[in-house]
C-alpha cells in the first residue's frame, strides 16, 4: 500500500511540471551525550576478611559492568557483590557503562576481630597476655559476671589465674569502635601442665607424624633442635616429616615446642625406626602357569598390538593381576610394555580373560579385561573393565561392570555382533552365579550395544546353564557352572552369531539303555542365532560333549573358534590341557602319546538349522563325532594349556598350535626339563575323523623351566609365546614374552626377540611375626616370612609358601642371615642353607634359652614337619640326628614342631634341636561317642610358639607351642646330644599337654609369675563361632605351690551370660601399669561395651582376682564381667582406632623409671592417614579406666595400610643392650607389593 501511494505522488508532480523537494532529515542524535556522570558506591567500604559488600552505581546509561582493577586482587566480584578473601588489603572496583563512562571506588579488607588464646587450660598462678587482632578502636577487657571463679586477676590485657580449682574464668574483650566482642576462656586446674601430647615419637623413614600438645594456650611454635627431617603442614596440622632415605633409620631427633602465651616449653624426642632389610629381594612369579593373549589395533595406527594378561601378577596388588600392552610397529614389538594396566584389588586376577573389539564406535579396537576375583560388590563378585587406548594411553570407557553375588563375573568374555545390527556387543560369563534358586548354575549376560549410546550397566539378555536329564531333555540344576568359557561366532554358517557356553551335564547318552548318570561331565551348550527379535532361545539347541569318560581328570577346558578356509568348515574348538593323548604308533600313525598330554577337539556344526523353538531334546554331539582330534605328542606336557590358529610356516595356510608348557627339550648335553614347547599341526592336512598327535613341526623353549606355551598367538606373520616361569632381570619365574620370526617350518632358523615381563615381590608376609632380644652383647631380631616361596629341589619354583626365618643383629639391619627355609623335598639353596621340614615355616618365631647356657636361642615354627619313621625292628629310619630316640619316631606322621637354633658366643646360631610330639597323647581316653582326634596332636606350632618363661620352676627357660585344639609345653635346660652341633637332637617329651578343647587355640602368651610361687604362668585363647575366651594356665612343679595343672577359663560369651565380645585377640602381662599399682593381665576384646558403644578395648584383669579364682586342679570358669569375682579396668584409645589392641606387649620397663609399661598396637589407627596403624606405649603407674594419653606414639608409613603392629615383641634391657620393641607390618608396600616389613625400636631415647 505504501508503494502504491508513492507512485501516485510522483505522477501528480509530473503533471503540473513542478518539483517538490522533501525536507532535510533531522541531525543525528548522540545517545552518549548529555549523560550525567557515573558515580559508584560500595557499602560497607570496610569489611573483614571473608566478608562481603555491595557495589552500586548511578548516572551514565544505567547499564553497568563491574571489575576489580587493582592488582593483585584480594577479593572477587560476583555481579554487584564483592566478596573478600583471607588476605588483608584493599581493592579498587571500576564501574563502567556502555558509553565508556566510569567511576572507581575502593574497599578496605581488614583482619577479623579476634583474640588469642581463645581457650586455655592452665595451673593456678599462670599468667596470659591476651592478644587482639583487627580492632578498629580502643579495646576493653572485663571479667564476665564481674569476677573470676578461680579468684584470678585481670590487669589490662594480662590475666593471672587464681588458686581456686577447678574453675573456669571468662574474659570479655571488646572493640569500642565497632562493638565487636570476643571471649577468652581459661580453665584452671591443679593438674594442668603444658606438655607434648606424647613425650616421645617414632616413625619410619619417609613418613610423618602430626604434632600436638596438651594444656596451655594451644598456640605454640615448633622447631627442630637437632637431627634430620622437616616441619610441614600435613592433614591440616603441623607435622614432623622424616627423611626418605632408609639410611636415616635409627636417627635421633629433638623437637622443641613453646607455648606463645603461657611461659612454658618442652622437648619431644623422636627416633626413626630401624627397618630390617631382607636377602634376595627379587620378585618370584606365581606358579599357576596361566596367561592370556589377544591381538588387535588398539591405538588405530593400522598395526595390530599385543595384549598379555598375567592374572596372578603381583605388580600392583598381591595376585591382583596385570595386563601388558605392546604397541605394534613395522619393526616388531618394543623391548618393554608400552602400556601397563594393573589390577586394583588383592586376588582380583585381573587379565584372566580378555576380548578385543570396537565397543564405542571410534573405529579402534577396545579391550575388555576380566577380573573374576575382584571384590567390587562382594568377595569374588568379579568385574569386567573396558579400556580404549587414547593419546594418553589406556582410558576406561566406563565404570567396571560387575555381578551381584560370588559369581566370578568375567570368568569368560567375548565381543561380537550378537544382534546383527552392525555394532559389537559384549558377552560375559559368571559360572558361580546363582539363578532361580539353583546354586552356581552359571549365567551368561549379553550387553547389547547401540551406536552412540553408553554401554549399559546390565545385560539385556541373560542365558543360564542347563542340565540334561535321563531322557535327553533339559532341566535346571545347581553346580553346572555355565559360562566357564564361551564363544560368540557363526558356528553353523548362516551368517548369524551363535553362542557356545562351557558348562557341565549330569547325564550322558548310552546306546543300550538311554541316559545314564555321569556327574559333572563337561559340555558346551550351543544356542544358535535366529533371524528374529529374540536372537537366542532360553534352552540350548544342542550340546557338544567333548570328554573322554574314561579319563577321570582332563584338566581345564576352554572353547575357541577356527574360521572356515580352504574347503575346511568353521570349527568349534574345545581344548583340555590334561586330556590323555592316544597311542597312535600303529602303522606309524603318530606317537605313543601318554596321560595328560593335552588336546584340542574340533567340531563341525555347519548346516545345523536354527529356527523356531529350541528342541525339547537337544542334539548331542560327542567326542566320537569330532571333525578332528589333535593331541600333544607326549604324556604330561599338557598341550592345549593354550592354543591358536596361526600361519607359522608362511604357506598362507593356518596351523593349529598347541602350547605344551611342561615339555622338555633334548640337547647335546642332555635334557632340559620344563622348557615348554609349541607344537604345530597343519590344519590343511586334517580331515573329518582325523586323530593326530604328531606335530608337523615344533619350537622348544630356550631354557630350563621357561614353561613356553602358557599363552600363544600369531602376530603379523610371527608367533608370540609366553614363557610363564622364565627368570629375567625382573625376578625369578616372572615371565618372558618371545616373538618368533616364523615364516618357515624349519623352526631352528627362527629368530627370537625376548621381552622380560615386569613384576615385584609380593605377598610374602615379611613381618607377620617378629621377636627381639639381647644376645652376645647386642640386640638381635628374628622375623618370620611364612609366605616366602622357594625354587624347590628341582628348581622349578614349586615350593610355594615354603616360609623362611631371617635373623639380624639390629646394629647391622642390612646384613640379614637366613636361619631356616621350608621345603617339602629337602635341598641345598644357593646361599648354603638347607631347605627342609615342610612348607609354611616361620608362621611364628620366638626366643628362649633352651639349653641353659645364658644365651638366647631362636625358635622357628614348622607346622608341617614330618617326624622320622620307625623301622620294623623299632629303630628310627633317619641319619639326620645326633641320637635316634625310638619314642620320637612314628610312621607317616606330620604333627609339626619347632626348630631350635642355639645362640653362640660370637652372636651366630646353629641348629641344636628339633622339638615335636608324636600324634597320640599318652594317657588320653576317647570319650564314648567322641572322635579319635580328641586324643591326637596336629599342626604343632601353627598357631604360635613362645619362650622365655619357666613353667616348672627349675630356673630354666622352657618353650611351648600351640596345637589345633590344645597346648604343648617342653621343659628347657637341655644339653644337645652333639656338643659340636653337627647334627640336631631330638626332643619329643612334652612336660605338659593341655587336654583337648573343642575350640581352636591361638595367642600363646608368657605371663611371668602371677602368684609369686617360682613358676611362670601361660595363657592362650580359645575361639570358634560361638565361644571366645582365654585360659590362664598356672605353672606347676615340685618347687611351686602346686604339682598339678590348674587353670582359670575366662569367658567372654553367652556361656557365662555375657554378650559375645571377641575376647582374647591379644594377651599380655600388665604389671604395675594401673594408676593404683595393682598387678593386671591385659586382654583385648574387640566388641566391648564401653560407655554404651561397642569398641575394641584392652581389659586389665586384676591378677589378685585371677589368683583367687585358681582351683586346686583342673578348671575354674568365670565371666569376664558382671561378677564381683572379676572386675576388669577398660582401656580405650584417645581417638577411635580400628583394631586397638590387635597385639599387646608388657612386663618390661621401657623408659627406665622402674615401672613396667604396656604396649598396644592398633593396626587400623588413623593418626597420619586412613587406617595406616599405630603403636602406643602407656606409661606404668598411670593408666585409669577409659581413654589414656600414651607416653610414646609410633606411627606407620602414611602411604599404606600395612597392618602395622600386627605382631609386637618387647624385650627387657640386658647390660648395655637397651629394652627394645619389634614391630611387624606384614602388608607393607615398602619392599614390594604388600610384601611386608619389620622394624626395631631400641627404647633408650
Protein Blocks (a to p, Z undefined) as FASTA:
>chain_A
ZZmmmmmmmmmmmmnopacddddddddddfkgoiacdddddddfbdcehiacddddeehj
opacdddfbdcdfbdcehjaccddfbgcddddddddfeopacddddddddddddddfbdc
ddehiacddddehiabdcddddehhiafklpacehjbccddfbdcdddddddddfknopa
cdddddddfkbccddfblbdcddehiacddddeehjopacdddfbdcdddddeehiacdd
ddfblklgoiacddddddfkbccddddddddddddddehiacdddfkopacdddddfkon
opacdddddfkbcklbghkbpaddddddfkbccfbdfbdcddfbehklgokaccdddfko
nopacdddddfkbcfkbghkbpaddddddfkopadfbdcdddfblnogoiaccdddfkon
opacdddddfkbceehiahkbpaddddddehiacdfbdfbdcddddddfkopacddehkl
gokbccdddfkonopacdddddddfbdcdfknopaddehiacdddddddddfblbafbdf
bdcdfbcfkbmbgbjadddddddeehiacddddddfkbccddfkgghlacebighkbpad
dddfehiacehjddfbdcdddfklpfbdcddfbehklgokaccdddfkonopacdddddf
kbccddfkbccehkbpaddddfklgcehiacfbdfbdcddfbghklpoiaccdeehiacd
ddfkbccfkbghibpadddfehpablmlpccdddddddddehklpokaccdddeehiacd
ddddfkbccebjnonopaghkbpaddddfklmmlccdfbdcdfbdcddfkopacehiehi
hkbccdddfkonopacdddddfkbccddddfkopacdfkbfbdcfklgcehiaebpaddd
dddfkopacdfbdcdddfbaghiacdehiafklmccehehkloccehiafkonopacddd
ddfkbcddddehiacfblnomaccddfbdfbdcdddfbacehiacebjfkonopacdddd
dddfkbgcddddddddfklmbfbdcdddddfbfknopacehghkbccddehkamnlpacd
ddddfbbceehiacdddddddfklmmmmpcfbhjddddfehpakbccdddddfbacehih
kaccehiafkonopacdddddfkbcfkbghkbpaddddehkacghjdddfbdcdddfkbc
ehgokaccddddehjbccddddddfkbckloghkbpaddddfbZZ
